[in-house]
Amino acid sequence: MSVPAKTYRYFINLDERGEFYADVRDENDNSIFEINGFKIFEDGWMRNKNDIKGLKGCLVDLGLLSDDDLIEKEV
């Protein structure tokens, strides 16, 4: 029996020159992953701050999300 897909939300909390902080939250508004700085971009997981596909790939690789889960960007 498969687990139903979940929807996670991606928040960019700080995006200023030289500083970046974002997080991914579950359906209960708990932060499950934080991006503090630019390492996720430097490591090639995300091409830019809006690369949801790259972010999802990273979180699936880390075992935090399944392939069926969704990430939506909050504006």
Secondary structure, 3 states (H helix, E strand, C coil): CCCCCCEEEEEEEEEECCEEEEEEECCCCCEEEEEECCHHHHCCCCCCCCCHHHHHHHHHHCCCCCCCCEEEECC
